[in-house]
Structure formats: C-alpha cells, structure tokens
C-alpha cells in the first residue's frame, strides 16, 4: 500500500493503462480483461488488475492534470515497479488536418510547466515517448482503419485557458493537440527508465469548435484500450 494506492504488493501488473477517469478504468477492465480484481479505491481513483490474452494488466485512473497523474505514476513506478505505462485519454485538436475521432500518438509534449519543472529549472527538457510502444500503437491503430497522427502535443496546466496567443504559437509550430497529462508521464518514465506512451482520441477541436458526439465516446475509448494493449503485448 502507498499513500494513494491501496493495492497489496504484487497486485499491480508490470503494464499499466492510465485513463484519467476512474469510471473509464472500471469500464475498460470489465470490457476487455478477464479475471478482474479491484485493487485500488482510495479517493475513488479506481484501479483494476486482470489479464488480456493471458498477459497481466492493471488499469488505474490517473485523475486530471499532471499533478494528479504524477502522484499515481510516482507510486506505480517506485512502490509497485510498473514497467510500461500507457495513458489513454482525450485531447483537443490544434491543426486543420487533425479531425474529431482521429488518434494522436504523442512522440513528445511541450509544456509551460510540469511537476518536474522544479528539478529541470532552466532546462527545456523535451520528454519523449518509448519508440517501440509508439511504433506498435501506430500499426495497431492503422489496422483498425483509424486516421492516426504522430507528433508533438501540448500538455497544458489549465483546461480553461486564458492564453489564446500561446495556443496560436503551438499551432504555428505544428503541435497536433492539447491535453493535460502526457508530459509528466514521459518525464517520470524517462527518469526511472520505464516505457511510456500517450494514446489520445481527438474529442474536440480548438479551431472548428467541433466535438465528439457523446454516443461515439465509448467506441473511441474502447479503440484506445485495444491499441494500448496491442502496443504493450504484440
Ligand atoms: N484542453 C485541454 N485538455 C483537453 C482538451 C482541451 O481542449 N480536450 C481534451 N482534453
């Protein structure tokens, strides 16, 4: 047990999928895994361990934003020795060629700050994804017939952003989409020599104002779970 995760030693798998929403963790575990066990409910941030095609997997909610994700990922790595960590979540499109429902695989993520800024100080560290995971996720997504983009994203500290000028610069510099967690996941994975990837579905678009209809959200989320599992184990 850790401060924020109630799982007993050995109850967390080497491979952990990290949706922001704990109820998504529950849905994904019940839909895709066999022999599912609830391993965490501290603060309602549900985590489940089960198997997929015989491979042990944990699906643990991360909460929203990098400070929340950082707590769970620090404990998953340092206390439970998680080796492969894959975020599955939504993002806002920032380029005209990026459409609603498309999948974004973040090769790197730009930020204003992360929970790791205190140690990087003046360094503009460029956190990057694990290439093997990214490569496999790309092929898994393409095989599903989903339009897939690989490139830089923006991990923001705020959802209600008062800096439209910053978004303009991101778009100008080719950033594909905005979300709020990936950069710190990559920082921590690189610091502790683990594998990480963010698999994201475009749920809204900052330029067009378009949004994913609610009836499509479950299917998109399910596709991301399958892409993440295939990336981890194929
Ligand atoms: N901003 C930040 N995070 C997001 C967004 C957004 O527009 N859409 C989905 N996650």
Boltz pocket constraint, residues with backbone or C-beta under 6 A from the ligand:
constraints:
  - pocket:
      binder: B
      contacts: [[A, 90], [A, 91], [A, 92], [A, 156], [A, 158], [A, 159], [A, 178], [A, 179], [A, 180], [A, 203], [A, 204]]
      max_distance: 6.0
